[in-house]
Structures are given as C-alpha cells and as structure tokens.
Amino acid sequence: MTLKELLKVSSIPVVVASLCCLSPVVLVLFGLGTVGFASSLADTLYGEYKWYFRGAGLVLMALSLLYYFRRAKNICTLDQAKRQRNEIINTVALVLTVGILGYLFFLYVVVHFLGVWLNLWE
C-alpha cells in the first residue's frame, strides 16, 4: 500500500471523527456563529456526542477499506480474501494505526491550536 493510497483510505474518516470539535471552528471561520456559541457547541458535541462521531469515523474507515479492497486490489470473493489474508490483516492494521494517529494529531493539535487562535478555548 502506497502512502497516497493510505492517505486516501484514512483521511475522510479521520475528518469525520474529528467533526465534534471541527464544526464549531468552521462556524466561526465562516462567520456563521459567535465564539460563545461555538464554544458551547464544542463542549456539547465533544462532551456528549464524541463517541457517535468516532463511531461514524470507524464505519467510514471500514467502508473505505471495503472499497479499497474491491476496487484497487480486486478482492471480491471469500476465496480471494482467504488467499490474501495476511495482506488484508496488515493493511487493516496499518490503516487503523494511521487513522488513530491522524485523529489524535488532527483533533488535539490542529483543531486545538486553531481554536486557541480563534479564542474558542484556552
């Protein structure tokens, strides 16, 4: 799996999983809400709904892996999957690792510093 394929498979699920804290920042950046509203929205989304966003990201990652294996690797039957079991397991482990690290970096570094720059939180 090349780096380009790895980023294709894992980037959208990482962004979707981070929407709990990214949405308020986007609202402020586009002028659709005040800083106070965005801060309370971030508290609500991250406090009560973060597992829904993480679950949606995980489901999207599973769907993107399914699409990758069917389109790029032409693994469409169970017999083909059994023959390439090690490659599938290694790819899934790699994508999950990159997805988790990307989520942590995106949410706790990028969104945090963007929020501090916009005075959403300290």
DAJO-V818023 format. One record per residue. N is the residue number from 1. RES is the residue in one small letter. SS is DSSP state (hx for helix, st for strand, lp for the rest). PSI is psi in whole degrees, 0 to 359 (NA if undefined). NEAR is the number of other ideal C-beta (glycine too) atoms within 12 Angstrom. Layout:
# DAJO-V818023
N_RES_SS_PSI_NEAR + N_RES_SS_PSI_NEAR
This chain:
# DAJO-V818023
1_m_lp_126_23 + 2_t_lp_166_12 + 3_l_hx_322_12 + 4_k_hx_316_12 + 5_e_hx_321_22 + 6_l_hx_318_28 + 7_l_hx_325_21 + 8_k_hx_317_22 + 9_v_hx_325_34 + 10_s_hx_348_37 + 11_s_hx_313_26 + 12_i_hx_316_25 + 13_p_hx_325_35 + 14_v_hx_317_36 + 15_v_hx_318_29 + 16_v_hx_319_29 + 17_a_hx_333_35 + 18_s_lp_1_39 + 19_l_hx_342_31 + 20_c_hx_325_32 + 21_c_hx_341_37 + 22_l_hx_326_33 + 23_s_hx_312_29 + 24_p_hx_324_33 + 25_v_hx_318_35 + 26_v_hx_320_25 + 27_l_hx_316_26 + 28_v_hx_318_27 + 29_l_hx_323_19 + 30_f_lp_2_12 + 31_g_lp_23_12 + 32_l_lp_355_15 + 33_g_lp_163_21 + 34_t_lp_168_16 + 35_v_hx_321_23 + 36_g_hx_316_17 + 37_f_hx_316_18 + 38_a_hx_321_32 + 39_s_hx_317_26 + 40_s_hx_325_19 + 41_l_hx_319_30 + 42_a_hx_319_35 + 43_d_hx_317_20 + 44_t_hx_311_17 + 45_l_hx_318_28 + 46_y_hx_327_32 + 47_g_hx_315_16 + 48_e_hx_333_14 + 49_y_lp_10_20 + 50_k_hx_327_24 + 51_w_hx_334_15 + 52_y_hx_318_18 + 53_f_hx_319_28 + 54_r_hx_320_27 + 55_g_hx_319_17 + 56_a_hx_320_24 + 57_g_hx_321_34 + 58_l_hx_320_25 + 59_v_hx_317_18 + 60_l_hx_326_28 + 61_m_hx_320_36 + 62_a_hx_318_21 + 63_l_hx_321_19 + 64_s_hx_326_33 + 65_l_hx_319_35 + 66_l_hx_315_22 + 67_y_hx_318_21 + 68_y_hx_313_30 + 69_f_hx_324_28 + 70_r_hx_320_17 + 71_r_hx_308_15 + 72_a_lp_323_21 + 73_k_lp_354_21 + 74_n_lp_42_13 + 75_i_lp_100_23 + 76_c_lp_340_15 + 77_t_lp_165_12 + 78_l_hx_328_11 + 79_d_hx_317_10 + 80_q_hx_321_16 + 81_a_hx_322_22 + 82_k_hx_321_13 + 83_r_hx_327_14 + 84_q_lp_33_20 + 85_r_hx_315_16 + 86_n_hx_319_12 + 87_e_hx_320_20 + 88_i_hx_315_24 + 89_i_hx_316_16 + 90_n_hx_319_15 + 91_t_hx_317_30 + 92_v_hx_317_28 + 93_a_hx_318_17 + 94_l_hx_315_25 + 95_v_hx_319_36 + 96_l_hx_318_25 + 97_t_hx_313_17 + 98_v_hx_322_29 + 99_g_hx_315_35 + 100_i_hx_315_24 + 101_l_hx_320_18 + 102_g_hx_320_29 + 103_y_hx_312_36 + 104_l_hx_316_19 + 105_f_hx_312_21 + 106_f_hx_314_31 + 107_l_hx_313_33 + 108_y_hx_349_20 + 109_v_hx_299_17 + 110_v_hx_305_21 + 111_v_hx_322_35 + 112_h_hx_310_23 + 113_f_hx_329_18 + 114_l_hx_320_25 + 115_g_hx_322_32 + 116_v_hx_322_17 + 117_w_hx_326_16 + 118_l_lp_5_26 + 119_n_lp_34_15 + 120_l_lp_323_32 + 121_w_lp_170_24 + 122_e_lp_NA_10
